[in-house]
Each structure stands twice: as C-alpha cells, then as structure tokens.
C-alpha cells in the first residue's frame, strides 16, 4: 500500500509529506481543508490518526499609522489576502482558508516583511492589474513565487 500524502507547510512553502510523519504544529491540507496538527500521527487499528483543528488565520490587526505595516497592508490589498502572524513572530501574506495553499510573500519578521513588500510593490501592483476583476469577485488567485 502506498503512503498517504498531504500538503504540509514548512517555513514558507508547501511540501508533500507522509501522513505518518506529521508532528504537532504542522499546518497541512486534507480533503480541501487546512488543519494544524495538535499531536504527532499515531497508528490506531492499522490506520494513521492525528488530532488536528481547522486552521484559522486569526483576525487581521490593522493598526493605522503603525510603523512597519504600511507596505504589508498595501500588498494585502493588491492580493486580497490576509497577513498571518505566526507564533514565532514572523508574518507572511498567505491564504490557507478552505484548503488553499497560496503564499504571496516570504515568511519574515514584520519589519523585514514590510521592507520586502515595499521593494516588490511593482510585482504586487502588476498582479492586481492582471487579476483585478477576478479578485474583486472573490476569486482566490495564486501568485507565482518571485522571491
């Protein structure tokens, strides 16, 4: 029997990973839903089992006028994507809702992410210009990785 594989988020990209190799804290996609593993996988009656909760990107915190957020907010607008704050203090523009695996930036500390967005604003503007109608209609469009 071939191993069961899922998409698993590591650092700032998605990789294929065997279900039996999932560990606590892994973000993974199964059957069009994104989850966070709350334990390592265990085998029960010969089948892999993992305790997991549905991934919630959490609330968007918009602090108007806050340093190191202006360009992140502009990139969020151009991609129609939230910025996720990870437990380690890094941020990333990404949409992992409903099994999506779209990333729109590298995973960086806030100040560095803001600088990254500033330096690559032309890419974000071009992406929006090419996809404006679809994005405004609520479509989730992937952005080819340029970083």
Phi and psi in degrees as a GROMACS rama.xvg file:
@    title "Ramachandran Plot"
@    xaxis  label "Phi"
@    yaxis  label "Psi"
@TYPE xy
-75.9086  150.68  UNK-2
-67.206  147.334  UNK-3
-80.1108  130.546  UNK-4
-115.359  148.332  UNK-5
-134.962  161.587  UNK-6
-81.6402  130.861  UNK-7
-128.669  133.171  UNK-8
-85.8566  123.205  UNK-9
-130.304  122.145  UNK-10
60.0903  -88.0892  UNK-11
-141.049  27.1205  UNK-12
-150.704  166.511  UNK-13
-100.448  136.444  UNK-14
-128.342  158.423  UNK-15
-82.3458  133.482  UNK-16
-140.926  141.117  UNK-17
-66.63  138.933  UNK-18
-55.5002  -38.109  UNK-19
-68.9222  -12.5307  UNK-20
-98.0733  -0.427731  UNK-21
-66.5623  141.926  UNK-22
-127.92  166.583  UNK-23
-52.9069  131.412  UNK-24
95.5833  -13.4187  UNK-25
-64.2067  136.957  UNK-26
-97.8427  124.376  UNK-27
-143.873  161.52  UNK-28
-115.409  130.869  UNK-29
-141.138  128.959  UNK-30
50.1182  49.858  UNK-31
63.419  23.6514  UNK-32
-130.879  140.21  UNK-33
-97.4342  134.222  UNK-34
-128.681  162.327  UNK-35
-118.175  125.758  UNK-36
-70.5362  130.75  UNK-37
-99.6947  -3.27679  UNK-38
-157.713  169.793  UNK-39
-74.7709  157.371  UNK-40
-67.5427  140.592  UNK-41
-127.365  159.676  UNK-42
-100.295  124.623  UNK-43
-127.896  118.471  UNK-44
54.1589  38.1107  UNK-45
79.7396  6.28558  UNK-46
-125.096  142.399  UNK-47
-67.698  139.463  UNK-48
-136.811  137.462  UNK-49
-139.607  137.901  UNK-50
-83.9664  125.015  UNK-51
-147.6  157.764  UNK-52
-123.107  152.845  UNK-53
-63.4637  133.611  UNK-54
-65.4555  133.218  UNK-55
-125.895  116.879  UNK-56
-67.9478  -7.05828  UNK-57
78.9542  175.927  UNK-58
-73.5325  153.282  UNK-59
-84.4603  127.862  UNK-60
-104.3  108.633  UNK-61
-110.073  107.791  UNK-62
-104.758  101.909  UNK-63
-64.9235  132.517  UNK-64
82.3502  0.0195925  UNK-65
-71.4063  133.905  UNK-66
-62.0052  149.196  UNK-67
68.2991  24.8846  UNK-68
-131.938  -15.8456  UNK-69
-55.2131  -50.8158  UNK-70
-75.44  -29.2565  UNK-71
-62.1007  -45.7548  UNK-72
-62.8058  -39.2896  UNK-73
-65.4984  -42.3493  UNK-74
-65.2625  -36.5124  UNK-75
-60.2808  -43.3171  UNK-76
-63.2613  -42.5053  UNK-77
-70.1331  -26.568  UNK-78
-101.924  -9.78791  UNK-79
54.4392  42.5193  UNK-80
-128.853  147.271  UNK-81
-76.7778  164.914  UNK-82
-106.25  123.874  UNK-83
-95.6533  130.782  UNK-84
-96.8537  116.64  UNK-85
-84.5827  162.571  UNK-86
-59.9506  -25.3608  UNK-87
-85.7747  4.53736  UNK-88
91.6624  -4.61665  UNK-89
-83.0578  160.605  UNK-90
-128.835  159.968  UNK-91
-157.074  139.141  UNK-92
-79.6331  115.426  UNK-93
-160.493  154.425  UNK-94
-128.848  102.85  UNK-95
-105.785  12.9373  UNK-96
-70.2233  146.351  UNK-97
52.6443  36.2622  UNK-98
83.7387  3.45184  UNK-99
-67.7273  149.687  UNK-100
-125.475  28.9521  UNK-101
-82.1534  128.737  UNK-102
-119.258  141.639  UNK-103
-122.196  3.89168  UNK-104
-162.726  166.157  UNK-105
-74.0185  166.36  UNK-106
-92.156  115.251  UNK-107
-142.252  160.919  UNK-108
-59.0595  152.312  UNK-109
-50.6871  -49.8172  UNK-110
-60.8197  -42.2262  UNK-111
-71.3206  -34.5859  UNK-112
-66.5016  -41.0054  UNK-113
-60.2829  -42.954  UNK-114
-65.5246  -40.8797  UNK-115
-59.1145  -48.4555  UNK-116
-61.1892  -40.4411  UNK-117
-60.5183  -46.3288  UNK-118
-70.3212  -20.6622  UNK-119
-118.698  23.527  UNK-120
-59.649  -32.0574  UNK-121
-60.4768  -39.9646  UNK-122
-65.0266  -41.3923  UNK-123
-67.0314  -41.4238  UNK-124
-63.683  -43.6741  UNK-125
-63.5335  -41.157  UNK-126
-59.1221  -45.8353  UNK-127
-64.1466  -45.7007  UNK-128
-59.4427  -38.7016  UNK-129
-74.16  -25.9291  UNK-130
-122.913  15.4981  UNK-131
-53.8462  -49.9728  UNK-132
-60.6067  -45.2711  UNK-133
-66.1822  -44.4296  UNK-134
-63.2242  -44.1527  UNK-135
-66.7846  -21.6556  UNK-136
-86.7863  -0.181108  UNK-137
96.4207  1.76998  UNK-138
-68.7518  146.333  UNK-139
-102.594  113.998  UNK-140
-109.887  133.91  UNK-141
-81.1771  150.515  UNK-142
-111.769  121.78  UNK-143
-57.7834  135.586  UNK-144
-64.0108  122.478  UNK-145
-115.395  1.96021  UNK-146
